[in-house]
Amino acid sequence: MSFIPLIPTSGLAGWAFLTRTKERQEASFAATPAIDRDARYFQDKIAGIDTADGLVSDRRLLRVALGAFGLQDDLDNRAFIRKVIEEGTSDRGALANRLSDKRYLAFATAFAHLSPASGTSRPPDLADRVVTQFKARAFEVAVGDQDQTIRLAMTLQRDLPGLVSQYGSDTARWFGALGNPPLRQVLETSLGLPKEFGALDIDEQAKRMRAAMQKRFGTSEIETLAAPDTLNKLTRRFLVMSQLRETQTAMTGAATALTLLQNMRR
C-alpha cells in the first residue's frame, strides 16, 4: 500500500500545513513497502559493488543511487552515468566537472571510489547517507505529484544550505546554485526574473542575481540567505511569486479565450 502525501491547499497555507506535518508524513512514506524494500536492497548490495559497471548494471541499485541526487530521470541513460562515474572528479576535464548541472558532480563525488583513477575506498557511511537522501528525495517527488510548487520550496530549503558546506567561496556557491536546475528555478521565480535571463552569460547571470538578492533581502551571500530566518523569508517569497505567476497566466489565458470568442461572433 502506497502513502500519498497530504497537501490540502496550495501556496503559503499548503506550505504551512506540510511544515507542521512533514516529519510524520515523511516517516509514513519511508515505511511504505516499495521504498523500504529499495532502501534495504541498496544497503545490502552496495558493499559488493566495486565498479561503475556493477552499479549501472543493477537497475534497482541505480534507481536508489540516482534518486538520492534527484537524477532519477537518467535511469535509462546507463552509458552516460557510467561515464560520469568512471571519469571521476579529480580531472578538470572530467564529464562531471564539465556538465552545467552540478547534481552530477555531487553524484560522481559520492561514488568516486568506483572510478578507476580515484584510488579511494568506499566511504563507510555511503549506504546510510545515500538511503537517507533517497527517502527524502522520493518523498519530495511524491509531494510534487500533489503540488509541484511546494516540492520546489522543499528543494530550496534543502539545497541552499547544502551549498554552504559543498563550496568554499560565495562565488562558487552562486555558480553551484545556477548549476542546480530546480534551485535555479526557485531563485529566478523568487526574484521575478524573466525567461530571457537564462540566455545571458553565466557570469552576468550570477552578477545580476546577486544584485537582485541584495536589493530584495539585504544580502547577496549564500551563507546568510541560507540562515533559517532569511531562508524562510525567501521560501515565502517564492510561494507568493509562484501563485502570482499562475494567476497572471490564468488571466492571460482567459483574456485570449474571450478575444477568440468575440472574433468568432463577428
Buried (B, 14 or more C-beta within 10 A) or exposed (E): EEBEBEBEEBBBEBBEBBBEBBEEBBEBBBEBEEBEEBBEBBBEBBEEBEBBBBBBEBEEBBBBBBBBBBBBEBBEBBEEBBBBBBBBBEEEEBBBBEBEBBBBBBBBEBBBBBBEEBEEEBBEEBBEEBBBBBBBBBBBEBBBEBBEBBBBBBBBBBBBBBBBEBBEEBEEBBBBBBBBBBBBBBBBBBBEBEEEBEEBEEEEBBBBBBEBBEEBBEBBBBBBBBBEEBBEBBBBBBBBBBBEEEEEEEEEEEEEEEEEEEEEEE
